[in-house]
């Protein structure tokens, strides 16, 4: 009940700030306030979702998803992508059409959970990327993998501030692991350095039915 | 990106109407403001399901945004269930459930009454707008089909589907077109057609669960029970929470006359996704199998889940009370009907059945005098009206009171008036007569020509589904020899002739027969929805 009230209060605050930002000539602080509110909401929902997955019998909801459209939506509506200084793009050159249907893949996964996980990964990438962040997916058999690649420094860099890269996700990384686990056996999360490229986040999921 | 621009251009927000339902005033205002920013002007709000129903009594809306977590007693899901079950939600209306992340898995898994979409609250403006645009893009594409379905014009709906399939084969919503075509074909009992359409859908995408489910349904309707079972079995093996597949497996169990397996599948579905509707079905199946304890629990669950809400049913109290009588707990049955169900008064068939079951309960507790008064009252309330279930309960009370002749007459009449529900009523009558020690007379009561007619109609239906129309007609002719105005036979004959005309073209003899059947049905069951749909289809065939 308390959480329900808190969420409603934050929701109303967010909607008020969103509406305010339609007015021309507002100071930059207004937009900043709106972004901070979105960030707060995202963290609260991530925390609550993580709690539900870990503590209760959460059943992921599989639905047929056009994966390319899904990724485009994640990129388009991600607050981090919208407000960060580095562009976030769907790397079309890395995505292949389904050889059998000749169209973009349809896969079955929990859209909401995966969206949360991807936003968390993008949010983290935005902090460290220099010039670009690429997002794409691959399917193999009964699994699908989502990738976020930023061109920031390596996770094993000696730079102390960068050493936080892997652990700074904190809640976000925990949520990603939980999302992978909720989809059943075979799900995994990894963060790795690609030489000359940057840091690659991978979320692999067995597809639901 | 180009496609997204064109989607946005096609959706004219200023022409759309919306109903926003949320128990929080501030949230109603905020959502309304968001819609206004999109360009919508015609927006109404409601603070509860009941208030929303009042709005819908006056007009319809293009978009309904409904909070899942409305104040008790009626939630957003109750509201949607009521609208869909009562046919109050037009196919062309878009229903979006607004839910918190803590509820959305339950909302999205509500297989039977699924919203067109759900959004998490709070939903940023850009995302909400994009979701609504997408939904209306789909609606606009499907509109000719949806309007035909709204009017019950299934033939026209199929024609619209075929038009889109021919002219827009690669469109993003083409699978939705195929799904609607299957729905319309099933409504017309054109199961061969539905099977063909399923195979077309499967050829486009063979990894979509609903296609397999519809394939299984079509095969079941065609009598290919093993094929249906195989497909449905694979569906639940891949997804152990696929409620619709379990429900289909239950129907397959019934078709195999394995009622125990059918009940198990129903109970599985109610465990995965509890709902009042599911518990009602479980309760009835368990009751007919004599599993009174399961029936009791299911009735109690149905009452608990729907109490005070718009989907509450007085029938649940009747079912529970009858079960308690059969379990020998007459005082509990009396308490349920005289205390818990008091709020329903003594209206309509509820009043008749209430008195009939109370009579049984008082007989069980030894108060014969009171029981006889209740039977008399039930009979008076019934008067000239007919209802198979009510008459079965009254017949049981009469037999229990020792009035054999009236009881048997009442049971016979119950079976005769049951029409479409004849198989169901026959099962209840069989159980009721068995409960009062008159199983030896079941065949006489039900058979009064009735069971033979049922068998003939079932055989005719099977032949009809396999497109052996002449043979099917012969079976129905034999049924009419027993009882010229049997409603089930008349319905089957009308259906047969409409399909016959559709397949072979206009024929004077077939047309005349169809007119005759429809005229008789009009007299026997006036304002019957199925008969009205038959009329519409008949007009379509005649080119009217």
Interface residues (C-beta under 8 A of the other chain):
Chain A: X3 X4 X7 X8 X10 X11 X12 X14 X15 X16 X18 X19 X22 X38 X41 X45 X48 X49 X52 X58 X59 X60 X61 X62 X63 X64 X73 X76 X77 X79 X101 X106 X108 X112 X208 X209
Chain B: X24 X26 X27 X30 X33 X34 X37 X69 X100 X101 X102 X104 X105 X108 X109 X120 X121 X122 X124 X125 X126 X127 X130 X205 X207 X208 X209 X235 X238 X239 X241 X242
